[in-house]
Amino acid sequence: LDLAPVAGRRPDLASGIFDGDTCLGFVLAREGRHATQIGPLVARDAGLASSLLHHVLDKSEGPVFIDVPDRHVELHAALAARAFTAQRPFTRMLCGKTQAFDDARCVFALTGPEFA
């Protein structure tokens, strides 16, 4: 996945956390038809993911959509505390491949199926 086109759609909302030259986490966003779409959000741990999430939400105006896998309960709780509600399930499926494309432990919000 080439993230440059996604990063260029809302560069004002893009953010990263670095330790020197090492990226510990990042978040991107893009405009959608009905709302700002946040994702991907990738981080080494839930604490960094939460910091990035709050940073981008604090800078966002209007409605926001974000696809967070069910396994990230800490992020779901943070979103619920900010009045987010679940709208639909999201199932990522593979065809012709046995290994996932990403490390599920580090991907806290998905980009969207149109970017797969």
N, C-alpha and C positions, 0 to 999 in steps of 0.2 A: 504494500500500500504506500503510495507516494503521498505524504502528508502536506506537501507544499501547497497544493491547491486548496486544501481544507484550511490551512493556517492563513492563507491569504484572504479568505472570505470574511473573517472577523478578527483581524490582527490585534485590535484593541482588547480582545478578550483572551488572547493566547497568553499563556504563562508557563514558567518552568521553575523548578528548584534544582540548583546545581551545587555540587561539592567540587570546586575547581572546574576541571573540564568534564566531570562526570555528571550526567543528567540523572537525578534521583526521581524525577517525575515531571509530567507536563499535562496541560489541558488545552484543548482547542475548542472552538465553537464556530458555528456558521449560521447564517440567516436561513430561516425556513419560511414556508408559506404562511404558517399560523403562529410561529413562535421561534425564538432563538433555540437552536439545537446545540446542546453541550455534548462533546465527545469527539475524539477519544479523551479519556482521562486515564493515564497510565502512571503508576507510582510503585515504589519499592514496598510501601506498607500503607495500612489504612490511615495512619496519622497524617502522612504526607498527602494522601488522596483527599482527606477531609480538608486540609489547609488549602489545597488547590481548588476544591469545590467551592468553599466559602469565598475565596478570592474572586472566582469568576461570577458567582451569584451576586456578590456585592457590587460588581461592575455592570451587571446586566439590567436592562430595563424591559418591562413588559413580560409577557408570558414566556416560559422556558420549558423545553422538553429535554429529558435526559433518560437514556436507556442504561439502567444499572442492573447487572446480573444479580439474581436472587442470593447468591453466596456471599455477597458483600453487605451483611446485615448492618454493620456500623454506618455505612453510607446511607442505607435505607432509613435508619433512625435519624441521621442528620437531616435528610431531606424531609422526613415527616415533621421534624421540629420546625421546619421552614414552610409548612403547610402544603408540601407536595403530596399528591395522592397517586397511587398506581392506576394506570389507565388500561394497560394491556400486557400480556406476557410477551416475552421475546425469547424465542428458541433459535439458537444458532446450530445449524446442521452441516455436516460434511458429506461430500459425495466423492468417491474415488480416492480418499485419503483417510488414513487411520489416526494421524497425529493432528492435533489442533494447530491452527496457524499462529497462535499467540500463547503466552503464559497466563492462564486464567487467574492466577494469584495476583497478577500485577495490573490487569485490565479492569478498572473500576467503572468505566462507562464506555459504551460502545460507540463507534462512529456512525453506524447505520448500515442497513443491508445494501443500500445503493453504492456504498464505497468498498464493498468486499471484493 
